[in-house]
Amino acid sequence: MRRQGGCGTAEGEPSGEEHSVKASGPTALNYVLPGMGLALALLLKVWPDLAPGAEGVVPGFAAILAIALLCGSAVSSVAHADVVARRLGQPYGVLLLTMSVTIIEVSVMASMMLHGENNPTLARESVFSVLMIVNTGIVGLCLLLGSLRHREQTIQQQGVSGYLSVMIALGVMLLVLPAETHEGETGTFSPRQLIFMSFVAVSLYGAFLYMQTVRYREHFENQPEGHSEAPPTPSAFALGLVMLLVSLAAVVALSKHVAAAFEDFLGNFALADPDAVTGALIALLILLPEGIAAVRAASRNHLQHSLNIALGSALATVALTIPAMAFISVMIGHSMVLGLDTEDRTMLLVTFVLSILSFGTGRTNALNGVVHLIVFCVYVMLLFMP
């Protein structure tokens, strides 16, 4: 693809600051922590007396270590996914990152659903928290920090509109509509409605992926400014793929023990809505690596790439997590409440309207980021004072 350089720059050669630099790559800890996580999960499986919930100091230490290794394995999975993504190119790299995070989220949520008493609103609260944290917190930080450093930033408006249109449609149909239907109980779909809406969610996401990767791929491509990272070698790509699978296996294996530790810890507090706080903690845990990657990309003036990571994660969550949790809930016979409460419904609709306005011109500034972050602060307040 032809690039326009400055005066005297040959076609196809990098101009100005646009040149390839060596990528930093995963650190040594990114290779060690997933192995430690798998070892701890195996130890907890063969030695139940160490599992969370058991009496004594050692089980408590094991729970803290499991949480730390799960976080480390989650960060490692994204680091290794980034190596694989740079070899695959965009937008397939971003898709790999979002799918990895979605697998982690479903694993943690399924483990928490299977632990202790039935949590019928856990899936709803987790997905709602992801939408709020991404569209207000992470996006707000990206817009604010990017604009403070580069004044105004440009985006591919058609691509961002694609993310928002699918996200808004699925968010309203899966989180608002269940509170308005007549066939199911309040806030729930009937089994037939749940199956149909799960099919709609997966089909709509599949259509979006086709548009993103084939039909309108150029709408989601970044407009690079500054340094571009060199693709990894074939051996580095193979190692990154293997370590990505190991990291995901560690997260899945530790998720059951972390879920038990979270629920036991929150049970010590008199929370007005413990499921909402639990869902927010899950979302923060899962979104931390992608949030860091998105903010770093925005600070480098790669706002489109930043939004691809952030909005892609939120879209994959609402489109894939709810159908996956619906399948699990039907298989184990646990009910699942999807309809949001009044205050959450209001916050979600405000967030969607704000996102449309912020990206409607194709250019963003610091004020957009400030407004998103203010809405995020209100969301956090309502977690503890609903």
Disulfide bonds with the S-S distance in Angstrom:
none
